Amino acid sequence: MKGKHILFLASWYPSRVEPYNGDFIQRHARAAALVNRISVVYAVKDPELKTDFEIAKNEGKVSEIIIYYRDAKFKFFNFFKRLKALNMGLKQLDEFDIVHLNVCYPAGVFALYLKFLKKKKYVLTEHWTGLTAEKFRNYSFYKRFLIQRILKNAEYFLPVSNNLGKNLLRIVPDKPLEVIPNVVDTDRFQPENIKKPNQKIRFLHLSMLLDKHKNISGMLNVAKRLAEAGYDFEFHIGGNGPSDWINEFIKVHHLEEKVKTFGALKHEEVPQKMAESDCFVLFSNFENQPCVQIESYAAGVPFIGSDVGGISEFMPSDFGILVAKGNEDELFDAMTEVIDGRRFKTKEALHEYAVNHFSPKVIAQQLDEIYQKVLENEEN
């Protein structure tokens, strides 16, 4: 039996409603389970549900309790239905030692209840770009008040990047903080020497394909410029989002030989897709600490990324190229450097960095040290 029992309380988590929502939180839970016993409780609204509530359990290395609730006739009451659902999930658990809150809002309201009524302390891992100063100030007074109370009562801030940590401390200063990044399965993501059907440099982009977030249109514009300039390359773009408009852009600009699209990949298919590429491209308008960046490293693939959020914090020298947000000229230049043969660190060096900083074993140890500190402080 593992030492401590940790309640992973999540604002986002994969479910039948949104299978990929918060999958990085699930990866943290699975990593933490290498050292401690982890139980996840998550509540999500299911538009197809015929009853008021339904509890689904998944018992594995991590015990997952997902409570689905039906949409209320008056939207305001969904807030209370979510809290009731979380309490139903709580009743499925035996005694636990500490709460690990993942994304402060809305699940943090329940963390406050557990702290003040059940005397359970909580730590907070944060991923949410909604906590930047410009976004936070535009929330309603009610939402800002709740977020401030949630942050103020956490024992530790555990943001996935220092950039996000600074945003947390702007809202609630003087809180103990340690950056604990996202996890990559470094056993599955391995450097491989895969023989491609041609010798063209292959770029890869994999995401939810949300243009406002990932700036897909900017990457397509650069691919068009590269093609018009006569460069020989392939750019594979795909993921879980809609791609009809991408295919239309390809057709209109006759890019069929240069830009290839693909659909949603299963988790076990991603390492192969990474390993088949020469360089990953992420031209996002905002990020925190994207999982694709560290997956790219683990697969031994250099990375072009826009300088937003915490991307630069995890970009050692010669691991890739940083470009300014939205600057298509800089992205064009970076991609031409790769096509022209720029040298990066070896595949083995990229993978070793991922193992030392983002592997499940490393993250599990970092989390356990925080849990232990909180519990020791409780005893003193």
PyMOL commands that set and color helices and strands:
alter all, ss='L'
color gray80, all
select helices_A, chain A and resi 23-32+75-90+108-118+129-131+133-136+141-152+162-171+211-214+216-228+244-252+267-275+291-298+311-314+328-339+347-358+360-379
alter helices_A, ss='H'
color red, helices_A
select strands_A, chain A and resi 5-10+37-45+53-59+63-69+98-102+122-126+157-159+201-207+233-239+259-262+279-282+303-306+320-323
alter strands_A, ss='S'
color yellow, strands_A
deselect
rebuild
show_as cartoon
